[in-house]
């Protein structure tokens, strides 16, 4: 019923997006192609497709052989303009996702944020002309064009079954795949529980390869006070689709959630509310679990007393591919030939 009520607004939104894309297609609006090697990781739908983990995977894949630069918008930051991240950067200055990637991979790549991608690319090229530039979430930013465009879509929210905003989650129609170089279906269930070939055939009209990835969750990492035999958790997150995090736990683990809007900037009041809620049910086997994206903002709020009293744990994962060799070869073929 809600989708039906919002459908007229989706038609209006779709008309605006069609006109915008048509202006780019007719070169009324000029697109600047990035010289050299550049890979865009983006999506057609809003949030929660797993762009940052896939950027991280590309960093690990390419950094042994190529100089890398990563350009993000820096969503949620308190600053504007071009900023090159360094050891003094903060989540407030860079945005949570850009800062998280920088914290983990600063020895492998150079990181920058800039809301104007053209400006960001030009500044990065002056610093390192021969780098591979990874653009995080720039597929709709058509003022600049990467040489390789990877579009991500979650398994459970398939593009061909979605609708335009605000009735659905699509930023633009599925026809936007005509600008994509490949489609990656992310957050898949176990690969033996569905037919990847049948799933991929739904997108064969676009004549692009379709790859499949899923999260392989790792054992929890203790951040503060440790707990043995965890069977009761409070998941604290500010991500687009927090429900997916529950897949990391066994069925016998009791789960509660404290969820905030995507990119939420945690405050001392938030920390106090989290701890107060945890105190209402905590046992000797209870823990507070969060993501790397959230921890970069939460950790500064915790006092020494908080760290001694409350058992915070980090939930991490690795990407698992249905055909990792095929995806790696697809990326390598582009990088080598450009």
Secondary structure, 3 states (H helix, E strand, C coil): CHHHHHHHHHHHHHHHHHHHHHHHHCCCCCCEECCCEEEEEEECECCCCCHHHHHHHHHHHHCCCCCEEEEECCCCCCCCCCEECCCCCCHHHHCHHHHHHHHHHCCCCEEEECCCHHHHHHHHHHHCCCCEEEEECCCCCCCEECCEEEEEEECCCCHHHCCECCCCCECCCHHHHHHCCEEEEECCCCHHHCCHHHHHHCCHHHCCEEEEEEEEECCCEECCCCCCCCCEEEEEECCCCHHHHHHHCCCCCEEEEEECCCCCCCCHHHHHHHHHHHHCCCCCCEEEEEEHHHHHHHHHHCCHHHHHHCCEEEECEEEEECCHHHHHHHHHHHHHHC
